[in-house]
């Protein structure tokens, strides 16, 4: 159906309707703008909430329990949900909102153009009506004048008192008026024909075209509005799967909570290793001799012993205070720990020392890899001076060697601390001879030259002192535990002092890892043991928990 035929006489209402349609589009853009603000504000508040409850770096040790890890995972998923709300706001503002703004500007200009054209056509028809009315009035006046002149002529012709000349005069006036009336009649007829033609064109062609243009414009507005609403819904639909995935992640985090495992972690974290104190003996003051004998036979539990016994629940004689939610988001302030962690209970001390040793070994491996890279680069420069001067790396290699030596000394120190904590005393050579030849003289490392052999192995890699309680003074040493396996990549004659020969693809048990001098201590099934070059073997160390 066409507005031009159905609403031919409702031009003003059509104009008002199109204006309201454009204003509705503007209203929808205001809605989108406020919706985007709501989504962005919600996302900001969610992210602010997540940030305030995220664990700090110093609190990472508190997040080993399944319930605390589940909380962190849930918070991370909530952060992702906030990001999806930001995505909705960005899509609405970047696509739908801008598209509608451009449409509104376009519709206003187009509506103004069509209404201007309709006004112009209406003005032309009004002018035609005015011309018709004017010509009709002129024709009416001329007709009346002609009728009056005819009546005067007839009266004069019938009057016998008038002369012939006077009668002729009335006749001439009559003919003139009659001629004028005929001209006005013809002009009126012509104008009427022209006005009717203009009116037909107005109602059948010109104005229907204007109405059709307005109808097309309004239908285009409706279709674009439909598309905008659909895009808004699609923006929500696109993030729903991701939000559902985040919710699934929250459910998975909740399912991962394990009360039994958390209880075990609490034991592992807080177990002191102290023995349960013996019963406090009864002191019979009436029998001083029995009391003295009792003092010689049973040691009293002094207040300091009691303090050590309950060291797991107090620090420096003061109770720990739990801070933050679940004690996770704040850490209590305690005294500065000692270097050898001797202020901790036995179990906790051994755990901290082992962590420190593992960190030092990791740093040593990093420095050794960096050193090998610099030595390779030095060889490349030596073989091709155009690429660089080898001497420029000497200072860095020297600094690297010093770092490795310092780390080795730290490793020796903390292994001694661990030995003390375990009731053992490990001895390591701390002289500069413990450095591998590649560290001391800058020669090519074994990783670059596959079958190169390191210097003489350090025979005091890991020598244990006699076991405590050896009253006889016998040289009993604790045997090395097996910490991994290896396979020989190349044959080795074992001519160096303390080394052992091996065949290609022969397998051994590892009883001591490379301490940085390029040698690994291995053991055959027949119990013979010795050192082999680390670069000659493929090493598979067991996990620390298995050792």
KAFENNOR-V605749 format. One record per backbone hydrogen bond with DSSP energy under -0.5 kcal/mol. CO is the residue of the C=O (numbers start at 0). NH is the residue of the N-H. If there is no record, write none. Layout:
co=CO nh=NH
co=CO nh=NH
This chain:
co=1 nh=4
co=1 nh=5
co=2 nh=6
co=6 nh=9
co=9 nh=13
co=10 nh=14
co=11 nh=15
co=12 nh=16
co=13 nh=17
co=14 nh=18
co=15 nh=19
co=16 nh=20
co=17 nh=21
co=18 nh=22
co=19 nh=23
co=20 nh=24
co=21 nh=25
co=22 nh=26
co=23 nh=27
co=24 nh=28
co=25 nh=29
co=26 nh=30
co=27 nh=31
co=28 nh=32
co=29 nh=33
co=30 nh=34
co=31 nh=35
co=32 nh=36
co=33 nh=37
co=34 nh=38
co=35 nh=39
co=36 nh=40
co=37 nh=41
co=38 nh=42
co=39 nh=43
co=40 nh=44
co=41 nh=45
co=42 nh=46
co=43 nh=47
co=44 nh=48
co=45 nh=49
co=46 nh=50
co=47 nh=51
co=48 nh=52
co=49 nh=52
co=49 nh=53
co=50 nh=53
co=55 nh=58
co=56 nh=59
co=58 nh=61
co=59 nh=62
co=61 nh=64
co=64 nh=68
co=65 nh=69
co=66 nh=70
co=67 nh=71
co=68 nh=72
co=69 nh=73
co=70 nh=74
co=71 nh=75
co=72 nh=76
co=73 nh=77
co=74 nh=78
co=75 nh=79
co=76 nh=80
co=77 nh=81
co=78 nh=82
co=79 nh=83
co=80 nh=84
co=81 nh=85
co=82 nh=86
co=83 nh=87
co=84 nh=88
co=85 nh=89
co=86 nh=90
co=87 nh=91
co=88 nh=92
co=89 nh=93
co=90 nh=94
co=90 nh=95
co=91 nh=96
co=92 nh=97
co=94 nh=98
co=95 nh=99
co=96 nh=100
co=97 nh=101
co=98 nh=102
co=99 nh=103
co=100 nh=104
co=101 nh=105
co=102 nh=106
co=103 nh=107
co=104 nh=108
co=105 nh=109
co=106 nh=110
co=107 nh=111
co=108 nh=112
co=109 nh=113
co=110 nh=114
co=111 nh=115
co=112 nh=116
co=113 nh=117
co=114 nh=118
co=115 nh=119
co=116 nh=120
co=117 nh=121
co=118 nh=122
co=119 nh=123
co=120 nh=124
co=121 nh=125
co=122 nh=126
co=123 nh=127
co=124 nh=128
co=125 nh=129
co=126 nh=130
co=127 nh=131
co=128 nh=132
co=129 nh=133
co=130 nh=134
co=131 nh=135
co=132 nh=136
co=133 nh=137
co=134 nh=138
co=135 nh=139
co=136 nh=140
co=137 nh=141
co=138 nh=142
co=139 nh=143
co=140 nh=144
co=141 nh=145
co=142 nh=146
co=143 nh=147
co=144 nh=148
co=145 nh=149
co=146 nh=150
co=147 nh=151
co=148 nh=152
co=149 nh=153
co=150 nh=154
co=151 nh=155
co=152 nh=156
co=153 nh=157
co=154 nh=158
co=157 nh=159
co=158 nh=161
co=162 nh=166
co=163 nh=167
co=164 nh=168
co=165 nh=169
co=166 nh=170
co=167 nh=171
co=168 nh=172
co=169 nh=173
co=170 nh=174
co=171 nh=175
co=172 nh=176
co=173 nh=177
co=174 nh=178
co=175 nh=179
co=176 nh=180
co=177 nh=181
co=178 nh=182
co=179 nh=183
co=180 nh=184
co=181 nh=185
co=182 nh=186
co=183 nh=187
co=184 nh=188
co=185 nh=189
co=186 nh=190
co=187 nh=191
co=188 nh=192
co=189 nh=193
co=190 nh=194
co=191 nh=195
co=192 nh=196
co=193 nh=197
co=194 nh=198
co=195 nh=199
co=196 nh=200
co=197 nh=201
co=198 nh=202
co=199 nh=203
co=200 nh=204
co=200 nh=205
co=201 nh=206
co=204 nh=208
co=205 nh=209
co=206 nh=210
co=207 nh=211
co=208 nh=212
co=209 nh=213
co=210 nh=214
co=211 nh=215
co=212 nh=216
co=213 nh=217
co=214 nh=218
co=215 nh=219
co=216 nh=220
co=217 nh=221
co=218 nh=222
co=219 nh=223
co=220 nh=224
co=221 nh=225
co=222 nh=226
co=223 nh=227
co=224 nh=228
co=225 nh=229
co=226 nh=230
co=227 nh=231
co=228 nh=232
co=229 nh=233
co=230 nh=234
co=231 nh=235
co=232 nh=236
co=233 nh=237
co=234 nh=238
co=235 nh=238
co=235 nh=239
co=236 nh=240
co=238 nh=242
co=239 nh=243
co=240 nh=244
co=241 nh=245
co=242 nh=246
co=243 nh=247
co=244 nh=248
co=245 nh=249
co=246 nh=250
co=247 nh=251
co=248 nh=252
co=249 nh=253
co=250 nh=254
co=251 nh=255
co=253 nh=256
co=257 nh=261
co=258 nh=262
co=259 nh=263
co=260 nh=264
co=261 nh=265
co=262 nh=266
co=263 nh=267
co=264 nh=268
co=265 nh=269
co=266 nh=270
co=271 nh=346
co=281 nh=283
co=282 nh=284
co=283 nh=286
co=286 nh=290
co=287 nh=291
co=288 nh=292
co=289 nh=293
co=290 nh=294
co=291 nh=295
co=292 nh=296
co=293 nh=297
co=296 nh=298
co=299 nh=301
co=301 nh=305
co=302 nh=306
co=303 nh=307
co=304 nh=308
co=305 nh=309
co=307 nh=310
co=309 nh=312
co=309 nh=313
co=312 nh=319
co=314 nh=317
co=317 nh=314
co=322 nh=329
co=323 nh=326
co=324 nh=327
co=324 nh=328
co=329 nh=322
co=331 nh=333
co=337 nh=340
co=340 nh=343
co=344 nh=348
co=345 nh=349
co=346 nh=350
co=347 nh=351
co=348 nh=352
co=349 nh=353
co=350 nh=354
co=351 nh=355
co=352 nh=356
co=353 nh=357
co=354 nh=358
co=355 nh=359
co=356 nh=360
co=357 nh=361
co=358 nh=362
co=359 nh=363
co=360 nh=364
co=361 nh=365
co=362 nh=366
co=363 nh=367
co=364 nh=368
co=365 nh=369
co=366 nh=370
co=367 nh=371
co=368 nh=372
co=369 nh=373
co=370 nh=374
co=371 nh=375
co=372 nh=376
co=373 nh=377
co=374 nh=378
co=375 nh=379
co=376 nh=380
co=377 nh=381
co=378 nh=382
co=379 nh=383
co=383 nh=386
co=384 nh=387
co=387 nh=389
co=388 nh=391
co=389 nh=392
co=390 nh=393
co=390 nh=394
co=392 nh=396
co=393 nh=397
co=394 nh=398
co=395 nh=399
co=396 nh=400
co=397 nh=401
co=398 nh=402
co=399 nh=403
co=400 nh=404
co=401 nh=405
co=402 nh=406
co=403 nh=407
co=404 nh=408
co=405 nh=409
co=406 nh=410
co=407 nh=411
co=408 nh=412
co=409 nh=413
co=410 nh=414
co=411 nh=415
co=412 nh=416
co=413 nh=417
co=414 nh=418
co=415 nh=419
co=416 nh=420
co=417 nh=421
co=418 nh=422
co=418 nh=423
co=419 nh=422
co=424 nh=464
co=426 nh=462
co=430 nh=433
co=431 nh=434
co=435 nh=438
co=435 nh=439
co=436 nh=440
co=436 nh=442
co=444 nh=447
co=444 nh=448
co=447 nh=449
co=448 nh=451
co=456 nh=458
co=457 nh=460
co=459 nh=428
co=461 nh=463
co=462 nh=426
co=466 nh=469
co=468 nh=470
co=469 nh=472
co=473 nh=475
co=474 nh=476
co=475 nh=466
co=480 nh=482
co=482 nh=541
co=483 nh=509
co=484 nh=539
co=485 nh=507
co=486 nh=537
co=487 nh=504
co=491 nh=501
co=495 nh=498
co=497 nh=530
co=501 nh=491
co=502 nh=505
co=505 nh=487
co=507 nh=485
co=508 nh=510
co=508 nh=522
co=509 nh=482
co=509 nh=483
co=511 nh=520
co=515 nh=435
co=517 nh=533
co=518 nh=514
co=519 nh=531
co=520 nh=510
co=520 nh=511
co=521 nh=529
co=522 nh=508
co=523 nh=526
co=527 nh=523
co=529 nh=521
co=530 nh=499
co=531 nh=519
co=532 nh=535
co=533 nh=536
co=535 nh=488
co=535 nh=489
co=536 nh=538
co=537 nh=486
co=539 nh=484
co=542 nh=545
co=542 nh=546
